[in-house]
Amino acid sequence: MAQALPPLQPLLDEITEVARASENRGKVADYIPELAGVDPDQFGIAIARPGQPTVMAGDAQVPFSIQSVSKVFMLALALGKLGDRLWSRVGREPSGHSFDSMLLLELEKGYPRNPFINAGAIVTTDAVLQGATPRETLGALLRFIRAAAGDEAIHINERVARSEIATGHRNFALAHYLLSHGNLKNPPELTLGTYFHQCAVEMTCAQLANAGLFLVGGAGAPRLVSQARIRRINALMMTCGHYDGSGDYAFRVGLPGKSGVGGGILSVVPGVAAIAVWSPGLNHYGNSKLGTEAMEQLAARTGWSVF
Ligand code: DON
C-alpha cells in the first residue's frame, strides 16, 4: 500500500534542523576560488509541485552557484537543437570516474561517457554554441531556466565565471583533448567561456525546485520538452547525475538527481514534485554531503521513489 504523505512543511523544518545541527558538513569546493569563501553553515531545501505553492525551509531563498546542475538545462537545449544526433558526440553510460576525469576520454578516443561529466557537458555546450555566439547561447539558456522557473530574476554571477576561467585548467585540458579528436567544433576558449558562465548561474532552492518542474511532467507543469525527453533526461540523471556517486545516490535516495559543486542538488519525483536542496559542503564524490543526507531522509519519510 502507498505510504501516506506527511505534511511537508513540518517535515522540511525537521530535516533542516537536523542538517543545521550536523557537525560533519563536508568540504566546500575550493578549486574555484570564488566558491571557497561560501559559508558552509548554510542549508536550504524546497519542494515544488505542479499547481501548488512551493514548500521551503532554511536558507531556501539564498542564491547559490548551481554549477553542474546547469548541465541538465543545457542538455535539454542540446536535445532540442540536435535530437538524437547529440549521441554521436556524447554517450549515455555512467563513467564510474570523477566529474573532471581525463582517463576514459583518452581510452575512448574523445567520446565522453555522458553529458553530465565535465567532458560530456563541454561537448553538449559546444553543440548548442555551434552557429551561435556565446551571448546568444547563454541568453537561450537563461530564457529556458527563467521560463521553467517562472522567474525573470535568475542571472549569471560574472565573478564566479571569471574565477573559473582563470583557474579551470582541467577543463581546458579536456576541451583541447576533445578538439584533438574532432569532437569540439568551436575554439576551446569560446566553448569554455560559455560553459563556465552556464555553471555560474545563481539560483535559490525555491527557484531551482520550480525550474525542475519541467522534468516532473503532468498537468500544471511547464511543458518545455516532450514526455519522451523528460523520461530520457531523468534516466540520465538517475544513472549519471552524481558521477561516480550515482549508484550510491540511487541506492540511498531512489530518485533522479543532478548535483553541483556549489552544493546544490535537483531531484525529480516523476509526475509529483521537483526538490532542490543546498548545503555547500561536499562529500568525496564532490556532491553535497548534507544535501544527499537530507534527500535520503525526505525520500524515506515521503515514500517518494521511482522503485
Ligand atoms: O567544471 C567544473 O568543474 C565546475 N564548473 C562544475 C563541476 C561540478 O559542479 C561537479 N559537480 N558536482
Boltz pocket constraint, residues with backbone or C-beta under 6 A from the ligand:
constraints:
  - pocket:
      binder: B
      contacts: [[A, 66], [A, 67], [A, 68], [A, 69], [A, 99], [A, 100], [A, 118], [A, 164], [A, 171], [A, 195], [A, 196], [A, 199], [A, 259], [A, 260], [A, 261], [A, 262], [A, 285], [A, 286], [A, 287]]
      max_distance: 6.0
